[in-house]
Amino acid sequence: MKILLSSVCLETGTDIQLALYYLKGFILKLNPSSDVSIRVFNENQNISAIIKNILKLKPRLIGFSCYIWNIKKILNICRRLKEMSPGLIIVLGGPEVSPRAQDLLAQEKAVDAVIRGEGEESFAQFALTGPGSIKGISFRKNKKIIHNPDRPLLRNVGEIPSPYLSGLVNLKDKNIVDLPLETMRGCSFRCGYCYYHKNFPLVRYFPLSRVEKELKLILSHKPHEVYLMDATFNSNPQRAKKILKIFIRYNRGSNLHVELKTELVDEEMARLLSEANAYNIEIGIQSTNPGTLKAINRTFDKEKFKKGIRALNKLKLYYEIQLIDVLPYQSYES
């Protein structure tokens, strides 16, 4: 069976959609002879062109990775695909669909199944055997919507094949400018507005030995930027410093992109960030209003924050401070 993995991204295709490569890797792990391809489109492409491209590949099953920025377009694509190819099995996964499987299957007749939560095992098993009793799947059967039991989180994320070490990503592709990498999955914080910790409530680390092999390989191809896409890269400061030292050891001119909690930045970490060419540092304060912070279950230590910022400023590191508008008890005055 021909399997196509797809998504619609905001960018113009200069980075890769890591989730799709994880899915492909897990399918091939279970069945190395599977016919799996990946096609990623961007929001500027018209739907007719996207559908023509998809149908040309003649897939039997297509899985879309869904986020808040692409769900509307993907659903439009699904409707059109189903009209033109009624036998095509359409599966949705990702944070935008996991919590609303019932509504989607009830409202969108073009969608055959929804993967809830972590998708690697569930989608791979679905692709190879059908829904059956596979955990983490919601699907329609005889006009009835069935929700199989939730799938427990994969405790050892190292079981997920590395898209880089397994050769699934063509690192010689000059069109790829930015390369993402997870060094851990999950978040230790419980911010009320965020879905990430609800989908991945446990923090699980990829083996440091694997992270080193991945960075060594990635950096040998001199990408413009490597994005360590952990929710809070330095939530474990000592591990973060080890990874920065690995990055420095193998770097051949690439930039580094990370998301940090400034209260956990000390002078050593700032120095390592500087040596690692960290030119894209995201700092999500979200709010400094005490009432707002309490309402969203988030902490902010002003003095530690100032200390961390001073360490970054001392080395003239570029960073972007982010705030979320319209949070509870927040106004322009506050």
N, C-alpha and C positions, 0 to 999 in steps of 0.2 A: 504494500500500500504506500502510495506517495503521500508524504507528510510535509506540509509547508508551515513554517513558523514566521509570524509577521507582526509588525507594529507600525504605528505612524508617529514619527518623532517631530519635535519642534525645530530641530536643527536641520542642516542641509545634507547630513550624511557623513560628517567628518569624524564622527565617533561611532562606537559600536553599541548595540543593545545587548548588554551582558546577559540579561535574563534569557534571551532566546538561545544563546550559546550554551547556557547551563542546561536548558531543556533538551537541546540536541545531544549534548554530551551524555545525559542520563539515558536517553532513548538508546543511543549506540552502546552504552554500557550494558543494557539489558538485552539488546539484539544488535550486534555489530553489522548485520546485513541490512538494516533498515534504510529506506530511501528518505532522507530528511534534508530539506533545503531551507534557507533563510532569505527572506526579502524584507527590507525595511524601506518604508516610504516616508515622505515628509509632508507637513501640513499644506505646503504650497502646491502639491500635485493634485490635479483634479481627480475626482472619484472614477470617472470613466477610464482614464489612463491606468489607474491603479488596478481596477477590475480586469482590464485587458491583459495587464502584466501577470496577474494572478492566474487567470484562466489559461493563459498560454502554457503554464507549467503543469496543468492538468492534475492538481492535487485531489486526493480522495478525502483528506482531512486537513483542515487549516486551524491553527491556534493563534489567537491574537493576544498580545500583551497590552493590557488596558490601564490607562491612567486618566486623571481628571482632564488633562489637556487633549486627549485623543479619543475619548469614549464616544462622543457625538459622531465624529467622522467614521469611526470603526463600525458603529451600529448602522450607519447609512450604507457602508460598504457591504456589511453582512446581508442587509435586505436585498440589495441589488444582486449579490452573488447567489443568493438562494433562488431568486427569480430566474436567473440564467442557468443555474446548475443545481436543481432541486436535490440531487443525490449527494451533494457536498456536505460533509459533516463539519459544522462550525462550532468551535470551542473558544470560550473566553476565559482569561485568567488575569491576575494582577490585582493590585490594591483597590482599584475602582469598582471591581465586580464582586470580590470575595464576600463583602457583607450584604450584598443585595441580590443574591442568586435567585431567590424566590420571585422578586419583582421582575427581574430581567427575563426569566424563563416564562413568566406569565404574560408579559407584555410584548416580548420580541420572539415571534414565531420562527424567525430565521436562525435563532441561536439554539443549538442542540444540547449544549452542556456548559456548565460553569465550574472551573476549578477553584475551590475555596482554600485560602491560605497558601502555604508553601507548595510550589507547584511541581518540583522536579519529579518526585516519585509518582505523584497522582497522575500527572499528564502522561508520563512515560508508560505507565501501566494501562491507562485508558487507550492510548494510541496503539498499543500492541494487543489488547484483549477486549476492549470495549468497557463500558461503565461497570456492569455487574455489581459486585459488592466492594468495589475499590473505595477506600476511605478518601474523604476530601472532595467528592464529586457530587454535583447536583445535575440532574438531567430530566428530560421528559420521556415518558414511556406510556404509550396508549393514552395520550392526552392528559396524563397525570404527572405531576412534578414530584420527583423523588430526591430526597436529600440523604445520601449515605452518611454514616458517622464521620465526624471530624478526624483528620489525620494528625497524630501527634507530631510535634516538630522533630525534624531529623537532628538527633543529638550530636552526631559527628558530621559536621558539614564538610569535613575532608573527604567524605565518601562521594561528594559531587565532583565529577571529573573537571579538571581545570581546562577552560577553553583555550588557554595559551599553551600549556604543557602538552595537551593532547593534539595540538596542531589545528584546531578548528578555526582559529582566527588567523588569517593571512597577514602576518606582521610586515610583510614586504609591500603590502598595498599602500601606495603613496597617497591614496585618497583618505586614508584614516589618519586623522591628525591627533585626536585625543583618545587615550586608552583608559578605560575604567578597571578598577580592581577592588574586590572586597577582601579585607583582611579579617573581618568579623561580620557576624550577622546578628541583628537584634539591637535593642537599646536598653540601657539600665535606667533611663529616666522615664517618667510616667506623665508627661505633659498632656493635659486634658484635650487639647485641640488636635493632637497628632494620632494618626492611625498606625504608625510604624510599630510601636511597642505592643499594639493590640494584635497585629498580625504576627510579629516576632517577639513574644514577651521574654524570651530567654536570650541572653548574650552568649553566642557560641563563636569560638575563634577558629579560623582556619590555621592549621599547623604552621608554626613559624618557619619550619624548614621548607614547606611548600611556598609560602609567601616569598622567601628568599629566591627560590628557583624561578618563580614567576617574574619577580622584579629583575633578576639577572637577565632573563631571556628578553623581556619587554624592553629594557633599557639598552640592550645591545643593538636594537633597531632604531634607536634615537628618535622616538616619537616627540612631537612638539610638547605634549603634556601628558602626565599620568595622573588620573583622578582616583585617589583612594577614597572610595565612596561610602565609607563607614559613617553611621549616623553622627557619632562623635568620636573622631579618630583618636583623641587623647583621653578618652574616659578611663583608660588604664595607662597612666603616664609612663610607667617603666617599659611596657610593651611598645608603646608608641615611639619611645626613644630608640629602642632596638630596631624598629622598622625604619626609622629615619637614618640610622647608621648604615643599614643595609642599602637603602636608596642611595646614600652618598657614595658608598663603596663601588657601586656598579653604574652610577649615572655618567652619561657621556654627553650631557648638555640639555637634557630634558627639563621641563618645568614640572613643579608638583602642585597639585590642587587638593586641599584638605578642608574639612569642617571641624572647627575646634571649640572647646569650652575654654574661654580665656582664663577663668579662675584656676585652671589646671596648668597654665603655662608658667614655667620658671625660666631663669636665664639660660640654663643648659638646653631646654627645649627650643627656646627662641634661636639660640646659636645653631642648633641642628637644623631647624627649619630654614635658616638663612643658607647654610651650607648645602642644603638639598634643593636650592632654587625654588623655594615655595613662594611663587608669585601670585597664587590664587588661594587666599585664605578666607574662608567664610566663618563669620562669628554671629551666631543667632542669639541676640539678647532677647528679642521678641517684646519685652516690656521691662520697665524699671518701676512700674507702679505697684506698691505693696499689695493693694487690694486685688489688682489684676493677677499678680503672681500667685496669690493664694487661691484665687478662683480657678486658675489653669494648672494648679499643682506643680508650679515651677519655682526653682530657687534662683536667687541672684545675690551674690556677695560683692557689694560695691568696692570694698577695699581690695579684695583679691583680684577683682576685675581690673582695677586701676593698676595694680602691680603687674598683671600679665600684659596689659596694653603697653605699659612703660618698657617692658622687656622687648616687645615687638618693635616699638618705636625706636628704641636705642639702636637697633640694627637696620632701621629704615625698611622694615618689611611691609609690603602692601597687603592690606586686609579690607574686607567689606563687612560692615556691621549691619545686621538685618533686624528690622522691627516688623511686627505684625499689626496691622491696623484693625480696628473694630473688635478687639478683644473685650471681654467683660470689664466694665468700670473704667474703660480707657476713653479719653477724649483728647482733643487738641490742647486743652488747657493742662491736662495732667501729663 
